[in-house]
Amino acid sequence: MPPLLASALVLLGQKGGLWMRHQPHAPLPPTPACLETQRQAAEAATREAERQAEAAKLAALQRPLETPEALLPGEVREEVFHVSTACHSTAVIRRTRLSRER
């Protein structure tokens, strides 16, 4: 049998899975650069989560929750609160000091 034909048969046999089946090897361990990149990404995610938590705290302090109790007691306090706070805060309502007639 000519060597070229023998080589072709061997290659076809291997490709077809008749012998010398390919065994997948275990994945390689991560490189130090990869480990450093992963560590930096984890630190960045932690810093971002801390930044968002701090921003939420700051926003809560700057914008306290508006409640009808911020207005003077009266029959229509709830109605005034819900209609007026759609556009502005209760601080604006209190600052204008409108009378009941107005």
C-alpha positions in Angstrom: 0.0 0.0 0.0 1.5 3.4 -0.9 2.4 5.6 2.0 0.1 8.4 0.8 -2.9 6.1 0.8 -2.0 4.7 4.2 -1.7 8.2 5.7 -5.1 9.1 4.2 -6.8 6.0 5.7 -5.3 6.7 9.1 -6.4 10.4 9.0 -9.9 9.4 7.8 -10.1 6.7 10.5 -9.1 9.2 13.2 -11.6 11.9 11.9 -14.3 9.3 11.8 -13.6 8.3 15.4 -12.5 4.7 14.7 -9.4 4.9 16.8 -7.4 7.4 18.9 -10.5 9.3 20.0 -9.8 12.8 21.1 -10.0 13.2 24.9 -10.8 16.8 26.0 -8.2 18.1 28.4 -8.9 19.9 31.7 -9.1 23.7 31.4 -5.9 25.6 32.2 -5.6 27.5 35.5 -6.2 31.2 35.2 -3.1 33.4 34.7 -2.0 35.9 37.4 -3.1 38.7 35.1 -6.5 37.1 34.8 -6.8 36.8 38.5 -5.8 40.4 39.0 -8.4 41.5 36.5 -11.1 39.5 38.3 -10.0 41.0 41.6 -10.1 44.5 40.2 -13.6 43.9 38.7 -14.9 42.6 42.1 -13.5 45.7 43.9 -15.0 48.0 41.3 -18.4 46.3 41.7 -18.1 46.7 45.5 -17.2 50.4 45.2 -20.1 50.9 42.8 -22.6 49.2 45.2 -21.3 51.4 48.1 -21.6 54.5 45.9 -25.2 53.7 45.0 -26.1 53.0 48.7 -24.5 56.3 49.7 -26.3 58.2 46.9 -29.6 56.6 48.0 -29.0 57.7 51.6 -28.1 61.2 50.5 -31.2 61.5 48.3 -33.4 60.4 51.2 -31.9 63.1 53.4 -32.2 65.8 50.7 -35.8 64.8 49.7 -37.6 63.7 52.9 -40.8 61.9 52.1 -43.7 64.3 51.7 -46.8 63.5 53.9 -50.1 65.4 54.3 -49.0 66.1 57.9 -46.6 68.7 56.6 -49.6 71.0 55.9 -51.8 72.7 58.5 -54.7 70.7 59.7 -58.0 71.2 58.0 -60.9 69.6 56.2 -59.2 69.5 52.8 -55.6 68.9 53.8 -55.4 65.5 52.0 -57.0 66.9 48.9 -54.6 70.0 48.8 -51.7 67.7 49.5 -52.4 65.3 46.6 -53.3 68.0 44.1 -50.4 70.3 44.9 -47.6 67.9 45.4 -48.0 66.7 41.8 -46.2 69.8 40.7 -44.1 71.0 43.7 -43.2 70.2 47.3 -45.1 71.0 50.4 -42.4 73.6 51.2 -43.7 75.7 48.4 -47.2 75.5 49.7 -46.2 76.4 53.2 -44.0 79.3 52.0 -46.8 81.0 50.1 -49.0 81.1 53.3 -52.2 81.4 51.4 -55.4 82.0 53.4 -58.3 79.6 53.2 -60.2 82.0 51.0 -57.4 82.1 48.4 
